[in-house]
Amino acid sequence: MQDVIEEAYCIAPSDSKVLISGESGVGKEVLAHIIHQRSARARRQFITINCAGVPETLLESELFGHMRGSFTDAHRDRRGLLEMADGGTVLLDEVGEMSMRMQTMLLRFLENGEIQRIGSDRFKTTVDVRIIAATNRDLFERTREKEFREDLYYRLNVVHLVMPPLRARREDVPLLFEHFLKVMAEQHKLPMCRVTSEAIEQLESYDWPGNIRELKNVAERVAVRHAGQLLTPRELSMRVSTPRPAAAGSPGAHAAPAASLADALYDRMTRNGESFWQVVFVPFMARDLTRETVREVVRRGLEYTQGNYRMMAPLFNFPATDYKRFLNFLQKHDCHVPFQHFRLIARPAKAEPAVPALPLDVKVG
């Protein structure tokens, strides 16, 4: 981390584009803020846009703006985020989730600085914006798979900073945990907790698949629940001892494959009885999950229910009355998975089904 911070300090005063990679929750946005604050642009705008959380149809408008009447509900002219950040910095979070069309538009902007609002035939060429991109995907591998433009990759990858996962720097865990305990005690006006050496050892031995953000969440829960108390492994056992897939700590797992994370999320719902809204929806809206991870979770659900979306309500532990909300969420954020394939899988006529039937009145978990 000292090497990463030192390099960030060195490149901050320049206008070089920066690509920050690392697993979800390692602090990529915090590092981008550090770079901005130590640059000559510190007094100007720092704007973040989550490329994975905005549908493609809206992302163009968010970045480049639009003219009145250019589409339904466009009742007035609107500046895009790139124009609003003139003189400042824009963080493109989860840039690896951009569609090929949006990648082409971003490349054009990076080449000549031109911004064309939707519905306009005029260009604005005076925008001066520093671009910082962040991703938890391997963009170079995505270029080889033809899912990310190679020319855009090299445009963004002028300076590449890699944020290591928390499990690779376990000595940071006690420092960060005590810091978060102090912050939460001040924020909620509560007495600060103290931590035993045994509890510290337990924290250091945990793999932290959610990285620093998960550590912060644990600190907040215990700071509120056990305010002013001495924290022992007993107070932490329900929060940091959940079994994790072996792949999470295996060599090369730093890329956080969507399949591994999806397995962990799926198990939390089907085995631990946790709700989809808490396990998937909340982290996704907080930019901790990508669309691909959500799709992987949905695919597992469709495999179990044999393509029946309604049967996923009891499987994912949300009430049947939330069914339309569930579908609307998937459609709005481009996470919907076609169900037909899962219904067309051939099965022997008289054999037992590969997956047991799931009655609607039974709650899994």
C-alpha positions as CSV (number, residue, x, y, z in Angstrom):
1,M,0.0,0.0,0.0
2,Q,2.9,2.4,0.7
3,D,4.2,1.8,-2.9
4,V,0.7,2.4,-4.3
5,I,0.2,5.6,-2.3
6,E,3.7,6.9,-3.2
7,E,3.1,6.4,-6.9
8,A,-0.3,8.1,-6.6
9,Y,1.4,11.1,-5.0
10,C,3.9,11.2,-7.8
11,I,1.4,11.2,-10.6
12,A,-1.3,13.4,-8.9
13,P,0.1,16.8,-10.0
14,S,0.1,15.8,-13.6
15,D,-3.0,15.4,-15.9
16,S,-2.1,11.8,-16.8
17,K,-5.0,9.4,-17.1
18,V,-5.1,6.8,-14.4
19,L,-6.5,3.2,-14.4
20,I,-7.1,1.8,-10.9
21,S,-7.8,-1.9,-10.7
22,G,-8.6,-4.1,-7.7
23,E,-11.4,-6.1,-6.1
24,S,-14.6,-4.5,-5.0
25,G,-14.3,-2.7,-1.7
26,V,-10.5,-2.3,-1.7
27,G,-10.8,1.5,-1.8
28,K,-10.4,2.4,-5.5
29,E,-12.6,5.5,-5.2
30,V,-10.7,6.6,-2.1
31,L,-7.4,6.4,-4.0
32,A,-9.0,8.4,-6.9
33,H,-10.0,11.1,-4.3
34,I,-6.4,11.2,-3.0
35,I,-5.1,11.8,-6.6
36,H,-7.7,14.6,-7.2
37,Q,-7.0,16.3,-3.8
38,R,-3.3,16.4,-4.4
39,S,-3.6,17.8,-8.0
40,A,-4.0,21.4,-9.3
41,R,-7.7,20.5,-9.8
42,A,-8.4,20.0,-6.1
43,R,-10.7,23.1,-5.9
44,R,-12.7,22.0,-8.9
45,Q,-15.4,19.3,-9.3
46,F,-14.7,15.6,-8.6
47,I,-17.6,13.6,-10.1
48,T,-18.1,9.8,-9.9
49,I,-20.3,7.8,-12.2
50,N,-21.0,4.1,-11.9
51,C,-20.8,2.7,-15.4
52,A,-22.3,-0.6,-14.1
53,G,-25.2,0.9,-12.2
54,V,-26.6,3.1,-15.1
55,P,-28.4,1.5,-18.0
56,E,-26.7,2.2,-21.4
57,T,-29.7,4.2,-22.5
58,L,-29.1,6.7,-19.7
59,L,-25.3,6.6,-19.5
60,E,-24.9,8.6,-22.7
61,S,-27.1,11.3,-21.3
62,E,-25.4,11.3,-17.9
63,L,-22.0,11.7,-19.5
64,F,-22.6,14.0,-22.5
65,G,-26.0,15.7,-21.6
66,H,-29.0,16.2,-23.8
67,M,-31.1,18.8,-25.5
68,R,-34.8,19.5,-24.8
69,G,-37.1,17.2,-26.8
70,S,-34.3,14.8,-27.8
71,F,-36.2,11.9,-26.1
72,T,-39.2,11.3,-23.9
73,D,-39.1,13.3,-20.6
74,A,-36.3,15.5,-21.9
75,H,-38.1,18.7,-20.9
76,R,-35.1,21.0,-20.8
77,D,-31.5,21.1,-21.9
78,R,-29.2,19.3,-19.5
79,R,-25.4,19.4,-19.1
80,G,-23.6,16.1,-18.9
81,L,-21.2,15.2,-16.1
82,L,-18.1,15.7,-18.3
83,E,-19.2,19.2,-19.0
84,M,-20.1,19.9,-15.4
85,A,-16.6,18.7,-14.3
86,D,-14.8,21.1,-16.6
87,G,-11.5,21.8,-15.0
88,G,-11.9,19.0,-12.5
89,T,-11.8,15.2,-12.4
90,V,-14.2,12.4,-13.5
91,L,-14.0,8.9,-12.0
92,L,-15.5,6.3,-14.3
93,D,-16.2,3.5,-11.8
94,E,-16.5,0.0,-13.2
95,V,-15.5,1.2,-16.7
96,G,-15.1,-2.5,-17.8
97,E,-18.9,-2.8,-17.8
98,M,-19.4,-0.2,-20.5
99,S,-21.1,-1.4,-23.7
100,M,-19.0,-1.4,-26.9
101,R,-21.1,1.6,-28.2
102,M,-20.4,3.7,-25.1
103,Q,-16.7,2.7,-25.3
104,T,-16.6,4.1,-28.8
105,M,-18.2,7.4,-27.6
106,L,-15.8,7.7,-24.7
107,L,-12.8,7.0,-27.0
108,R,-13.9,9.8,-29.3
109,F,-14.0,12.2,-26.3
110,L,-10.6,11.2,-25.1
111,E,-9.1,11.8,-28.5
112,N,-10.4,15.3,-29.2
113,G,-12.3,16.5,-26.1
114,E,-15.5,17.0,-28.1
115,I,-18.8,16.7,-26.4
116,Q,-22.0,16.4,-28.3
117,R,-25.2,16.4,-26.3
118,I,-28.0,14.0,-27.4
119,G,-30.1,15.8,-29.9
120,S,-27.6,18.4,-30.8
121,D,-25.5,18.9,-33.9
122,R,-23.0,21.2,-32.2
123,F,-19.8,20.2,-30.4
124,K,-18.2,21.7,-27.4
125,T,-14.4,21.4,-27.5
126,T,-13.3,23.4,-24.5
127,V,-13.9,20.8,-21.8
128,D,-10.8,20.1,-19.7
129,V,-11.4,17.0,-17.6
130,R,-9.0,14.5,-16.1
131,I,-10.2,11.0,-16.5
132,I,-9.6,8.3,-13.8
133,A,-11.0,4.9,-14.5
134,A,-11.6,2.1,-12.0
135,T,-12.5,-1.5,-12.5
136,N,-12.5,-4.9,-10.7
137,R,-12.2,-6.7,-14.0
138,D,-9.0,-7.6,-16.0
139,L,-9.4,-5.2,-18.9
140,F,-6.4,-6.6,-20.8
141,E,-8.1,-10.0,-20.7
142,R,-11.4,-8.4,-21.8
143,T,-9.6,-6.9,-24.8
144,R,-8.4,-10.4,-25.8
145,E,-12.0,-11.6,-25.5
146,K,-13.1,-8.7,-27.7
147,E,-15.3,-7.3,-24.9
148,F,-13.3,-4.1,-24.4
149,R,-11.7,-1.9,-27.1
150,E,-8.0,-2.3,-27.2
151,D,-7.5,1.3,-28.3
152,L,-9.6,2.6,-25.3
153,Y,-7.7,0.3,-22.9
154,Y,-4.4,1.9,-23.9
155,R,-5.9,5.4,-23.7
156,L,-7.0,4.8,-20.1
157,N,-4.0,2.8,-19.0
158,V,-1.4,5.6,-18.9
159,V,-0.7,5.0,-15.2
160,H,-1.9,1.8,-13.8
161,L,-2.4,1.5,-10.0
162,V,-3.3,-1.9,-8.5
163,M,-5.0,-1.9,-5.1
164,P,-4.2,-5.2,-3.3
165,P,-7.0,-7.1,-1.5
166,L,-7.3,-6.9,2.3
167,R,-6.3,-10.5,2.7
168,A,-3.0,-9.7,1.1
169,R,-2.2,-7.1,3.7
170,R,-3.6,-8.6,6.9
171,E,-1.3,-6.3,9.1
172,D,-3.6,-3.4,8.0
173,V,-6.7,-5.1,9.5
174,P,-6.2,-4.0,13.1
175,L,-5.3,-0.5,12.2
176,L,-8.3,-0.1,9.9
177,F,-10.7,-1.8,12.3
178,E,-9.7,0.4,15.2
179,H,-10.0,3.5,13.0
180,F,-13.5,2.6,11.9
181,L,-14.5,1.9,15.5
182,K,-13.4,5.4,16.4
183,V,-15.2,6.9,13.5
184,M,-18.4,5.1,14.2
185,A,-18.3,6.0,17.9
186,E,-17.9,9.7,17.1
187,Q,-20.5,9.5,14.4
188,H,-23.1,7.8,16.6
189,K,-22.0,9.6,19.8
190,L,-21.3,6.3,21.6
191,P,-18.4,5.2,23.8
192,M,-15.7,3.4,21.8
193,C,-15.2,-0.3,21.9
194,R,-12.0,-2.0,23.0
195,V,-10.6,-5.1,21.2
196,T,-8.9,-8.1,22.8
197,S,-5.8,-9.6,21.2
198,E,-7.8,-12.8,20.5
199,A,-10.4,-10.8,18.5
200,I,-7.6,-9.1,16.6
201,E,-6.3,-12.6,15.6
202,Q,-9.7,-13.6,14.5
203,L,-10.0,-10.5,12.3
204,E,-6.6,-11.1,10.8
205,S,-7.4,-14.8,10.0
206,Y,-10.6,-13.9,8.1
207,D,-10.3,-13.6,4.3
208,W,-12.5,-10.5,3.9
209,P,-14.0,-11.2,0.5
210,G,-15.7,-7.8,0.8
211,N,-12.4,-6.2,1.6
212,I,-12.3,-2.8,3.4
213,R,-16.0,-2.1,2.9
214,E,-16.9,-5.3,4.6
215,L,-14.5,-4.5,7.5
216,K,-16.1,-1.1,7.9
217,N,-19.6,-2.6,8.0
218,V,-18.5,-5.1,10.7
219,A,-17.0,-2.3,12.7
220,E,-20.1,-0.2,12.4
221,R,-22.4,-3.1,13.6
222,V,-20.3,-4.0,16.6
223,A,-19.7,-0.3,17.5
224,V,-23.5,0.2,17.7
225,R,-24.4,-3.2,19.1
226,H,-21.6,-3.4,21.7
227,A,-20.9,0.3,22.4
228,G,-18.2,0.8,25.0
229,Q,-17.7,-3.0,25.6
230,L,-14.7,-5.2,25.3
231,L,-14.8,-7.1,22.0
232,T,-13.9,-10.7,22.1
233,P,-14.1,-13.5,19.4
234,R,-17.6,-14.2,20.7
235,E,-18.9,-10.7,19.6
236,L,-17.3,-11.2,16.2
237,S,-18.0,-14.8,15.5
238,M,-21.3,-14.3,13.8
239,R,-19.8,-11.6,11.5
240,V,-16.4,-12.9,10.4
241,S,-16.7,-16.7,10.5
242,T,-19.0,-17.3,7.6
243,P,-17.5,-20.1,5.4
244,R,-16.2,-18.7,2.0
245,P,-15.4,-20.5,-1.2
246,A,-11.9,-21.8,-1.4
247,A,-11.3,-19.9,-4.6
248,A,-11.5,-16.6,-2.7
249,G,-8.1,-17.1,-1.2
250,S,-6.4,-19.2,-3.9
251,P,-3.6,-17.9,-6.1
252,G,-4.9,-15.7,-8.9
253,A,-8.2,-15.0,-7.1
254,H,-7.4,-11.3,-7.0
255,A,-9.6,-10.8,-10.1
256,A,-12.7,-11.7,-8.0
257,P,-14.4,-13.9,-10.7
258,A,-18.1,-13.2,-10.9
259,A,-18.9,-16.9,-10.6
260,S,-17.1,-17.3,-7.3
261,L,-18.8,-14.3,-5.8
262,A,-22.2,-15.4,-7.2
263,D,-21.8,-18.8,-5.5
264,A,-21.1,-17.1,-2.1
265,L,-24.1,-14.8,-2.5
266,Y,-26.4,-17.6,-3.7
267,D,-25.4,-19.7,-0.6
268,R,-26.2,-16.9,1.7
269,M,-29.7,-16.7,0.4
270,T,-30.4,-20.4,0.0
271,R,-28.6,-21.8,3.0
272,N,-28.5,-18.9,5.5
273,G,-32.0,-17.6,4.7
274,E,-30.9,-14.0,3.9
275,S,-33.0,-11.9,1.5
276,F,-32.1,-11.0,-2.1
277,W,-32.7,-7.3,-1.2
278,Q,-30.1,-7.3,1.4
279,V,-27.5,-9.7,-0.1
280,V,-27.7,-8.5,-3.8
281,F,-29.7,-5.4,-4.2
282,V,-28.1,-3.2,-1.5
283,P,-24.4,-4.0,-2.5
284,F,-25.3,-3.5,-6.2
285,M,-26.8,-0.1,-5.6
286,A,-23.7,0.7,-3.5
287,R,-21.5,-0.2,-6.5
288,D,-20.1,-3.2,-4.7
289,L,-21.4,-5.7,-7.3
290,T,-21.3,-5.7,-11.1
291,R,-24.1,-6.5,-13.4
292,E,-22.4,-9.7,-14.4
293,T,-22.3,-10.9,-10.8
294,V,-26.0,-10.2,-10.4
295,R,-26.7,-12.1,-13.7
296,E,-24.7,-15.1,-12.4
297,V,-26.8,-15.1,-9.2
298,V,-30.0,-15.0,-11.3
299,R,-28.7,-17.9,-13.5
300,R,-28.2,-20.1,-10.5
301,G,-31.7,-19.3,-9.4
302,L,-33.1,-20.1,-12.9
303,E,-31.2,-23.4,-12.9
304,Y,-32.8,-24.4,-9.6
305,T,-36.3,-23.3,-10.6
306,Q,-36.0,-24.7,-14.1
307,G,-36.6,-21.2,-15.7
308,N,-39.4,-20.1,-13.4
309,Y,-38.9,-16.5,-12.2
310,R,-41.9,-16.7,-9.8
311,M,-40.3,-19.6,-8.0
312,M,-37.3,-17.5,-7.2
313,A,-39.3,-15.5,-4.6
314,P,-39.2,-18.2,-2.0
315,L,-35.7,-19.3,-3.2
316,F,-34.2,-15.8,-2.7
317,N,-36.3,-15.2,0.5
318,F,-38.4,-12.2,-0.6
319,P,-42.2,-12.0,-0.5
320,A,-44.3,-12.9,-3.5
321,T,-45.6,-9.4,-3.5
322,D,-42.1,-8.2,-4.5
323,Y,-42.1,-10.2,-7.7
324,K,-42.8,-7.2,-10.0
325,R,-40.2,-5.1,-8.1
326,F,-37.7,-7.9,-8.6
327,L,-38.3,-8.1,-12.3
328,N,-38.3,-4.3,-12.7
329,F,-34.9,-4.2,-10.9
330,L,-33.4,-6.8,-13.3
331,Q,-34.8,-5.1,-16.4
332,K,-33.9,-1.5,-15.3
333,H,-30.3,-2.4,-14.6
334,D,-29.8,-4.8,-17.5
335,C,-29.5,-7.9,-15.2
336,H,-32.3,-9.9,-16.7
337,V,-31.4,-13.4,-17.9
338,P,-33.6,-15.1,-20.6
339,F,-35.4,-18.1,-19.0
340,Q,-36.1,-20.2,-22.1
341,H,-32.8,-22.0,-22.1
342,F,-33.4,-23.3,-18.5
343,R,-36.8,-24.8,-19.5
344,L,-35.5,-26.5,-22.7
345,I,-32.8,-28.6,-21.0
346,A,-33.6,-32.2,-21.9
347,R,-34.3,-34.6,-19.1
348,P,-35.1,-38.3,-19.2
349,A,-38.8,-38.9,-19.4
350,K,-39.1,-41.1,-16.3
351,A,-36.1,-40.1,-14.3
352,E,-36.2,-38.0,-11.1
353,P,-35.7,-34.3,-11.8
354,A,-32.1,-33.2,-11.4
355,V,-33.3,-30.5,-9.0
356,P,-36.1,-31.1,-6.5
357,A,-39.3,-29.1,-7.0
358,L,-39.7,-26.0,-4.9
359,P,-43.2,-25.5,-3.6
360,L,-44.3,-21.9,-3.5
361,D,-45.3,-22.0,0.1
362,V,-41.9,-23.3,1.3
363,K,-39.2,-20.8,2.3
364,V,-35.7,-22.0,1.6
365,G,-33.1,-21.5,4.3
